[in-house]
Amino acid sequence: MTSTQRALLEKRSQRRPSARRLEGLRQDQILRSPLVRTLWDSLLDSQQALVLNPDQEVGKRYPLSTGELSRLTGMSKRQVQYWSERRLLPHWLDERGYRRFEAAGVVVAFALSDSKQHDRQHYADVAADSQPLAAMRRAVSVVGLSALSSKEKLDPDELERTEHTLRLLADALHEVREHPESSPQTVGLVA
């Protein structure tokens, strides 16, 4: 190997991933998160197909703009902006400051669009609370108490899915508590 070749190899090994590549890795982590995977399971087959192939509806692959996510999910542009501002829709900002959405954002957007207006308002209130974990704990306690004290027979499959989701949430909270220095990259949704 010549000295020129060695110099090129050394220079290449000193390169760092681009900001766009690092963002892509972070978005992949969000997509693999247990909480997004739980939302994925609740999507209709047609919605899952659109997450996998957004180009069928909007004519391009990821990342999507606010308008493209709006067209894909049926949400208004204002709704997409609103949920993004409240850090409920995973996204990143490009070099010009525009929101960009990857597959995780589409999964969450479909889940939000399928929910009732009063539920969406509750999500926004919890996210905007100065202590969102305390608000989440209260909400889970109230809804859990109500659901478990129901006189109706509880669906065993739904019980299992709910227990699974709560365990995933508990695992994520444990991870944040045990490794607070890495939690923004693991759990955070917005750059």
Secondary structure as UniProt FT lines:
FT   HELIX           3..13
FT   HELIX           19..32
FT   HELIX           34..42
FT   HELIX           45..52
FT   HELIX           55..58
FT   HELIX           66..73
FT   HELIX           77..85
FT   TURN            86..87
FT   STRAND          91..93
FT   TURN            95..96
FT   STRAND          99..101
FT   HELIX           103..114
FT   HELIX           117..128
FT   HELIX           132..148
FT   HELIX           156..178
FT   TURN            180..182
FT   HELIX           183..187
//
